[in-house]
Amino acid sequence: MKEALLPSSTSAGSGLEDGTSCSSDSETSYDKAEVQHAERSPWVVTGEYALAALLAITFMYTLAFSHTSHTQFSAGTQHTKHWWKARHDVPGWAEQHQQYVEEAIAASQSSALQLDFYGDAVVEAWRGTQHGEPHARCLDAPDIFNAHFGKEFESHAWGVAGDAAQHLMWRLRNGEALASEGPQLAVLMVGSTDLTYASFKDDEHIHNVANTTANRIHAVAEYLSDLRPRSQVLLVGLLPRGDLTLSSDQHLAQPSKFTPAIASINSDLQQLAASRQDMHFVNCGQDFTYEGKTGRIHAALMPDGVNLNTAGLEQLASCLDPIIHDVAKQLDATGEAHKHLRQ
């Protein structure tokens, strides 16, 4: 039985023969490799090790550089993706911006003092429009604007309803504000829409964005100031506003959920103006509420608690008029900055 279990040594193609043959060939190849390795010059071996090390270092460097580049690109995208941006949610926004650019180019050719209002819906309302279209709420507003600011200055109102500080900065950096040696008084009215966007998230977010909004307004003001060496910037405090989410008998109540953020932003703007010789601050908010800081917003001036009607724009112009003329006199110290001043 044992003999029957043993494989025949002469069986053709047996596994044992194949295994033996493989073992023999393998041992022979190992022996040849050892001989060849022993016969190689130490310099050759050293060179191979050096080349291998260099390739390893190159690979590691390439891998690290690729990762770093990707990280830097991602981070760079975050950092170089500036906080200012254009709007794409409103039809005609780009066309309205282009119109303002053309007006700014034409105005830059003048050596007279430019009184330029930059901002959001309040500023656009002085053109009698909303998103570039005539609006019943403010059809008579251009007459008010011209009566207060158009007779004595070369005045312009460059505002877009619904623009936040980031949108205004984009507009300025893309042609609406031009470097010039001529004198300019830039009136800046922006920031309320930033709070509107924040309210879409939740009420707490309104307070959280107050500091960011103030910093962005600072940046816009500094950008305008840096463009013209003979410029002054008037920072207009955010006006009080109601809460459109409340019932019609409560939406004008003050204080509203926006009041703390407005107070914080206005305080920051006032401090900025106090620290700069080329900046000024004015707060007209008290003219739009009963009993000063408390009570209710005047429905006759701001019916919905957010947007000014013609009467509200008249009230605002009356508030701005004195300080605009005071600052203009500073710019007009030689009597040559603009056409003439009211006596």
C-alpha positions in Angstrom: 0.0 0.0 0.0 2.8 2.4 0.8 4.4 1.8 -2.5 1.1 2.5 -4.3 0.9 5.9 -2.5 4.4 7.0 -3.7 4.4 8.9 -7.0 6.5 7.4 -9.8 9.9 9.1 -10.3 9.5 8.6 -14.0 6.0 9.9 -14.5 6.0 12.5 -17.3 5.0 16.0 -16.2 4.7 15.1 -12.5 4.4 17.7 -9.9 7.6 16.6 -8.3 9.6 17.0 -11.4 8.2 20.4 -12.1 8.9 21.5 -8.5 12.4 20.2 -8.6 13.1 21.9 -11.9 11.8 25.2 -10.5 13.9 24.9 -7.4 17.0 24.2 -9.4 16.4 27.2 -11.8 15.7 29.5 -8.9 18.8 28.5 -7.0 20.9 29.0 -10.1 19.4 32.5 -10.7 20.1 33.5 -7.1 23.6 32.3 -7.4 24.2 34.3 -10.6 22.7 37.4 -9.0 25.0 37.1 -6.0 28.0 36.7 -8.2 27.0 39.7 -10.3 26.3 41.8 -7.2 29.7 40.8 -5.8 31.5 41.7 -9.0 29.9 45.2 -9.2 32.1 48.2 -8.3 31.4 49.9 -4.9 31.1 53.2 -6.8 28.3 51.7 -8.9 26.5 50.5 -5.8 27.0 53.9 -4.1 25.7 55.7 -7.2 22.6 53.5 -7.3 21.8 54.2 -3.7 22.3 57.9 -4.3 20.0 57.8 -7.3 17.4 55.9 -5.4 17.6 58.4 -2.5 17.3 61.3 -4.9 14.3 59.8 -6.6 12.7 59.2 -3.2 13.3 62.8 -2.1 12.0 64.1 -5.5 8.9 62.0 -5.1 8.3 63.1 -1.5 8.9 66.8 -2.5 6.5 66.5 -5.5 3.9 64.9 -3.3 4.3 67.6 -0.6 4.3 70.4 -3.2 1.2 69.0 -4.8 -0.5 68.9 -1.5 0.7 72.3 -0.5 -0.2 73.8 -3.8 -3.7 72.4 -3.5 -4.0 73.7 0.0 -2.7 77.1 -0.9 -5.0 77.2 -3.9 -8.0 76.3 -1.7 -7.0 78.8 1.0 -6.1 81.3 -1.7 -9.5 80.9 -3.2 -11.0 81.7 0.2 -8.7 84.7 0.9 -8.5 86.1 -2.6 -12.2 85.6 -3.1 -12.9 89.1 -1.9 -15.9 89.9 0.2 -17.2 92.3 -2.4 -19.2 90.8 -5.2 -21.7 91.7 -8.0 -25.4 90.8 -7.8 -27.1 88.4 -10.1 -30.5 88.2 -8.5 -31.9 91.4 -9.9 -32.6 91.8 -13.7 -31.0 95.0 -15.0 -28.5 95.4 -12.1 -25.5 95.2 -14.4 -27.1 97.7 -16.8 -27.8 100.1 -13.9 -24.2 99.8 -12.8 -22.9 100.5 -16.3 -25.1 103.6 -16.4 -23.5 104.8 -13.2 -20.0 104.1 -14.5 -20.7 106.3 -17.5 -22.0 109.1 -15.3 -18.9 108.8 -13.1 -16.6 109.0 -16.1 -18.3 112.1 -17.3 -18.3 113.7 -13.8 -14.5 113.0 -13.4 -13.8 115.4 -16.2 -14.9 118.3 -14.1 -12.7 120.3 -11.7 -15.7 121.4 -9.6 -16.5 119.8 -6.3 -18.4 116.5 -6.8 -21.2 115.7 -4.3 -21.6 112.0 -4.8 -24.1 109.9 -2.9 -23.3 106.1 -2.8 -25.6 103.5 -1.3 -28.7 101.4 -1.5 -32.4 102.0 -1.9 -32.5 105.4 0.0 -29.9 106.8 -2.4 -31.6 105.4 -5.5 -34.9 106.8 -4.4 -33.5 110.3 -4.9 -33.4 109.4 -8.6 -37.1 108.5 -8.4 -36.5 104.9 -9.2 -36.2 101.4 -7.8 -33.9 99.0 -9.6 -33.7 101.6 -12.4 -37.5 101.8 -12.9 -39.7 104.8 -11.9 -41.4 104.1 -8.6 -44.6 105.7 -7.3 -43.2 106.0 -3.8 -40.5 108.5 -4.9 -41.5 110.0 -8.2 -41.0 113.5 -6.9 -37.7 112.7 -5.2 -35.4 114.1 -8.0 -36.9 117.5 -7.4 -36.1 117.3 -3.7 -32.6 116.2 -4.5 -32.0 119.0 -6.9 -33.5 121.6 -4.6 -31.1 120.6 -1.7 -28.0 119.5 -3.6 -28.2 120.1 -7.3 -28.2 123.9 -7.5 -24.9 124.5 -5.7 -23.0 121.3 -6.4 -22.4 118.8 -9.2 -24.4 116.1 -7.5 -25.0 112.5 -8.3 -27.1 109.8 -6.6 -25.6 106.3 -7.3 -27.6 103.9 -5.3 -29.2 100.5 -6.0 -32.2 99.2 -4.0 -31.2 96.0 -2.2 -27.5 96.5 -2.3 -25.5 95.5 0.7 -22.0 96.9 1.5 -20.4 94.1 -0.5 -22.3 95.0 -3.6 -21.5 98.7 -3.3 -17.8 98.0 -2.9 -17.9 95.9 -6.1 -19.6 98.7 -8.0 -17.0 101.2 -6.7 -14.1 99.0 -7.6 -15.5 98.4 -11.1 -15.9 101.9 -12.3 -18.3 103.9 -10.2 -15.6 105.5 -8.2 -12.7 107.0 -10.1 -9.3 108.4 -9.0 -9.1 112.1 -9.5 -7.3 115.2 -8.3 -10.6 117.1 -8.2 -12.4 117.6 -4.8 -15.2 115.3 -3.8 -17.6 114.9 -0.9 -18.8 111.3 -0.9 -21.9 110.7 1.1 -22.1 107.0 2.1 -25.5 105.4 3.0 -25.3 101.6 3.1 -25.6 98.8 5.7 -29.4 98.4 6.3 -29.7 95.8 3.6 -26.9 93.8 5.2 -29.2 93.5 8.3 -32.1 92.5 6.0 -30.1 89.6 4.6 -29.0 88.6 8.1 -32.7 88.5 9.2 -33.4 85.8 6.6 -31.3 83.4 8.7 -32.6 84.3 12.2 -32.9 87.2 14.6 -29.7 86.4 16.4 -27.7 86.6 13.2 -28.7 90.2 12.8 -26.7 91.1 15.9 -23.9 88.8 14.8 -23.3 90.6 11.5 -23.3 94.1 13.0 -19.5 94.1 13.4 -18.9 92.7 10.0 -21.2 95.3 8.5 -19.5 98.1 10.2 -16.1 96.9 9.1 -17.2 96.7 5.5 -18.6 100.2 5.6 -15.2 101.3 7.0 -13.5 99.6 4.1 -15.8 101.3 1.6 -15.2 104.7 3.2 -11.4 104.2 3.2 -11.5 103.1 -0.5 -13.4 106.3 -1.4 -11.0 108.4 0.6 -7.9 106.9 -0.9 -9.1 107.5 -4.5 -9.0 111.2 -4.2 -6.5 113.2 -2.1 -8.9 116.1 -1.9 -11.9 114.2 -0.7 -14.1 114.0 2.4 -16.4 111.2 3.3 -19.7 111.7 5.1 -20.9 108.6 6.9 -24.7 108.6 7.3 -25.9 106.5 10.2 -28.4 103.7 9.6 -31.9 104.9 10.0 -34.3 103.1 12.4 -36.4 100.4 10.8 -39.4 98.3 11.6 -40.1 94.6 11.3 -42.0 93.7 8.3 -42.7 90.2 9.7 -45.0 91.7 12.3 -48.6 92.6 11.9 -49.5 96.0 10.4 -50.2 97.5 13.8 -46.8 96.4 15.2 -44.3 96.6 12.3 -43.5 100.2 13.1 -42.8 99.7 16.8 -39.5 100.8 18.3 -37.2 99.3 19.3 -37.3 96.5 16.8 -35.2 93.4 16.4 -32.8 95.6 14.2 -32.3 98.4 16.8 -29.3 96.9 18.7 -27.4 96.2 15.5 -28.2 99.6 14.1 -27.0 101.3 17.3 -23.8 99.2 17.3 -23.0 100.0 13.6 -23.7 103.7 14.1 -21.5 103.8 17.1 -18.6 102.2 15.1 -19.1 104.7 12.3 -19.1 107.6 14.7 -15.8 106.4 16.2 -14.3 106.0 12.8 -15.2 109.5 11.8 -13.8 110.9 15.0 -10.5 109.2 14.3 -10.1 110.6 10.8 -9.7 114.2 9.6 -11.3 113.3 6.2 -14.4 111.6 7.5 -17.6 112.9 9.2 -20.6 111.3 10.7 -24.3 112.3 11.0 -27.2 110.4 12.5 -30.6 111.5 11.3 -32.5 108.6 12.9 -34.1 110.7 15.6 -36.2 112.5 12.9 -37.9 109.4 11.9 -39.4 108.1 15.2 -41.8 109.4 17.8 -40.4 110.1 21.2 -36.8 110.0 20.0 -35.3 106.5 20.2 -38.5 104.8 21.4 -42.1 104.6 20.4 -42.9 104.2 16.7 -41.5 105.1 13.3 -43.3 107.9 11.6 -45.6 106.2 9.1 -45.9 109.5 7.2 -42.1 109.3 6.4 -41.5 105.6 6.2 -44.9 103.8 5.7 -43.5 100.3 5.6 -40.9 100.9 8.3 -38.0 100.4 5.9 -38.3 102.6 2.7 -38.6 106.4 2.7 -41.4 108.0 0.7 -41.1 111.5 -0.7 -41.8 113.2 2.6 -39.1 111.0 4.2 -36.6 111.9 1.6 -37.3 115.5 2.2 -36.8 115.0 5.9 -33.5 113.2 5.3 -32.3 115.9 2.9 -33.1 118.6 5.5 -31.0 116.7 8.1 -28.0 116.2 5.7 -28.1 119.8 4.3 -26.2 121.6 7.1 -23.4 119.2 7.5 -22.9 118.8 3.8 -22.5 122.6 3.4 -20.2 122.7 6.4 -17.9 120.0 4.9 -18.1 121.7 1.5 -16.8 124.9 3.0 -13.8 123.0 4.3 -13.1 121.7 0.8 -13.8 125.2 -0.6 -11.3 127.0 1.5 -9.9 128.8 -1.5 -13.3 129.5 -3.1 -12.4 127.4 -6.2 -13.7 124.0 -5.4 -17.3 124.4 -6.6 -19.6 126.8 -8.3 -20.8 128.7 -5.3 -22.2 128.3 -1.7 -25.4 129.5 -0.4 -25.1 132.7 1.5 
